[in-house]
Amino acid sequence: MREMFRVLKPGGFAVLQVPVRDEPDSLEDPTADEQTRITKFLQFDHVRYYGWKDFADRLTEAGFDVQIERYGLDLSPDLIREYGLDHTERIYIARKPRK
């Protein structure tokens, strides 16, 4: 996150989509074996499953202004189906201040 912040020009932004839990806090275990990672983090090569609030907090700590969008809540079921969207997904807009 700090590296994204460093390389982004002032006033720039990143649109971030990551797997997040429908819980505020993240689950992390860098020592977990492969099967535990699949079970807890949904992939063998992941060591964390971000909580929706924790992910935003970490972006903020890196220096970003963060906006969480939930576009799927405003779309019709037909559009959600047509575009293959997850209506519960959170999309993070991380903006680097212009300073």
CORQUI-V474305 format. One record per residue. N is the residue number from 1. RES is the residue in one letter. PSI is psi as a letter, one per 30 degrees, with the letter a starting at -180 (NA if undefined). Layout:
n = {N | N}
res = {RES | RES}
psi = {PSI | PSI}
This chain:
n = {1 | 2 | 3 | 4 | 5 | 6 | 7 | 8 | 9 | 10 | 11 | 12 | 13 | 14 | 15 | 16 | 17 | 18 | 19 | 20 | 21 | 22 | 23 | 24 | 25 | 26 | 27 | 28 | 29 | 30 | 31 | 32 | 33 | 34 | 35 | 36 | 37 | 38 | 39 | 40 | 41 | 42 | 43 | 44 | 45 | 46 | 47 | 48 | 49 | 50 | 51 | 52 | 53 | 54 | 55 | 56 | 57 | 58 | 59 | 60 | 61 | 62 | 63 | 64 | 65 | 66 | 67 | 68 | 69 | 70 | 71 | 72 | 73 | 74 | 75 | 76 | 77 | 78 | 79 | 80 | 81 | 82 | 83 | 84 | 85 | 86 | 87 | 88 | 89 | 90 | 91 | 92 | 93 | 94 | 95 | 96 | 97 | 98 | 99}
res = {M | R | E | M | F | R | V | L | K | P | G | G | F | A | V | L | Q | V | P | V | R | D | E | P | D | S | L | E | D | P | T | A | D | E | Q | T | R | I | T | K | F | L | Q | F | D | H | V | R | Y | Y | G | W | K | D | F | A | D | R | L | T | E | A | G | F | D | V | Q | I | E | R | Y | G | L | D | L | S | P | D | L | I | R | E | Y | G | L | D | H | T | E | R | I | Y | I | A | R | K | P | R | K}
psi = {e | e | e | e | e | e | f | k | l | k | f | l | l | k | j | k | j | l | k | k | l | h | l | f | k | l | k | k | i | f | f | k | l | e | e | e | e | e | e | e | g | f | k | f | g | k | g | l | j | k | k | e | e | e | e | e | e | e | e | e | f | f | f | l | k | k | k | k | k | i | e | f | f | f | l | l | e | e | e | e | e | e | g | h | l | j | f | f | k | k | k | k | j | j | k | k | l | f | NA}
